Amino acid sequence: LEWCLAGTEVEVFNVLMHTAGEEPGQENVTLAPIPKHDESGRVVGLIIPGKIVTSSVLEEKFRPAKELQSLFDTANMPIFGVDDQGRINEWNDKIASLSGF
């Protein structure tokens, strides 16, 4: 994620996440970071969609970032992005229609 925030394009990467709950375990998660840029082109945050994958589909690739951005903007569910300080700096049309912002 540090590379992405520094402006290096990263297609996808896999992480092993530890799960909580009654039966703690581990899940393989593929992440596809999408950099968010300010008006000058500087990376100011990331949107990071994730997908839980099994070992049989670890090589499956995410759609290109432009398609994910379109999905983000038009999703029928509220989605927001945060900057590198954890502040909300981006939200989709659904949040805008619910909140009036």
C-alpha positions as CSV (number, residue, x, y, z in Angstrom):
1,L,0.0,0.0,0.0
2,E,2.9,2.4,0.6
3,W,4.0,1.9,-3.0
4,C,0.5,2.8,-4.2
5,L,0.3,5.9,-2.0
6,A,3.8,6.9,-3.4
7,G,2.3,6.7,-7.0
8,T,3.5,3.2,-8.1
9,E,0.8,1.4,-10.0
10,V,0.0,-2.1,-8.5
11,E,-2.4,-4.3,-10.3
12,V,-3.4,-6.8,-7.6
13,F,-1.8,-8.5,-4.6
14,N,-2.8,-11.2,-2.2
15,V,-2.9,-11.1,1.6
16,L,-3.7,-13.7,4.2
17,M,-6.2,-12.2,6.6
18,H,-6.9,-13.6,10.0
19,T,-10.6,-13.8,10.7
20,A,-12.4,-13.3,14.0
21,G,-15.6,-14.8,15.3
22,E,-16.7,-18.0,16.9
23,E,-14.3,-20.0,14.6
24,P,-11.2,-17.8,13.9
25,G,-9.3,-18.8,10.8
26,Q,-7.6,-17.4,7.8
27,E,-8.8,-16.2,4.4
28,N,-6.8,-15.5,1.2
29,V,-7.9,-12.1,0.0
30,T,-7.0,-10.5,-3.4
31,L,-6.8,-6.7,-3.2
32,A,-6.8,-4.3,-6.2
33,P,-5.9,-0.8,-5.0
34,I,-7.2,2.1,-7.0
35,P,-5.3,5.4,-6.4
36,K,-7.4,8.5,-5.9
37,H,-5.8,11.7,-7.2
38,D,-6.2,15.4,-6.4
39,E,-6.5,18.0,-9.1
40,S,-2.8,18.2,-9.6
41,G,-2.5,14.4,-10.1
42,R,-1.0,13.7,-6.7
43,V,-2.1,10.4,-5.0
44,V,-4.2,11.4,-2.0
45,G,-5.7,8.1,-1.0
46,L,-6.8,4.6,-2.2
47,I,-9.9,2.7,-2.8
48,I,-9.2,-1.0,-2.2
49,P,-11.8,-3.5,-3.3
50,G,-11.1,-7.0,-2.1
51,K,-12.2,-10.4,-3.0
52,I,-12.0,-13.5,-0.8
53,V,-10.5,-16.2,-3.0
54,T,-9.9,-19.9,-2.7
55,S,-6.6,-21.5,-3.8
56,S,-8.4,-22.7,-7.0
57,V,-9.0,-19.1,-8.1
58,L,-6.0,-17.2,-6.8
59,E,-4.8,-16.4,-10.3
60,E,-8.2,-14.8,-11.2
61,K,-7.6,-11.1,-12.1
62,F,-9.7,-8.1,-11.2
63,R,-11.2,-6.0,-13.9
64,P,-9.2,-3.0,-14.9
65,A,-9.2,0.0,-12.5
66,K,-11.4,2.1,-14.8
67,E,-14.2,-0.5,-14.7
68,L,-13.9,-0.6,-10.9
69,Q,-14.1,3.1,-10.7
70,S,-17.3,3.0,-12.8
71,L,-18.7,0.3,-10.4
72,F,-17.7,2.4,-7.5
73,D,-19.6,5.5,-8.9
74,T,-22.7,3.7,-10.0
75,A,-23.1,0.9,-7.3
76,N,-26.5,0.7,-5.7
77,M,-24.8,0.5,-2.3
78,P,-23.0,3.2,-0.3
79,I,-19.2,3.1,-0.9
80,F,-16.6,5.5,0.3
81,G,-12.8,6.0,0.1
82,V,-10.4,7.3,2.7
83,D,-7.1,9.1,2.4
84,D,-3.8,8.0,4.0
85,Q,-4.9,9.6,7.3
86,G,-8.2,7.6,7.4
87,R,-10.3,10.6,6.5
88,I,-13.3,10.1,4.1
89,N,-12.4,11.9,0.9
90,E,-14.5,10.2,-1.7
91,W,-18.0,8.8,-1.9
92,N,-20.2,7.3,-4.6
93,D,-23.5,8.5,-6.0
94,K,-25.5,6.3,-3.6
95,I,-24.0,8.0,-0.5
96,A,-24.6,11.4,-2.1
97,S,-28.3,10.6,-2.7
98,L,-28.7,9.3,0.8
99,S,-26.9,12.1,2.6
100,G,-27.5,15.0,0.3
101,F,-23.8,15.8,0.0
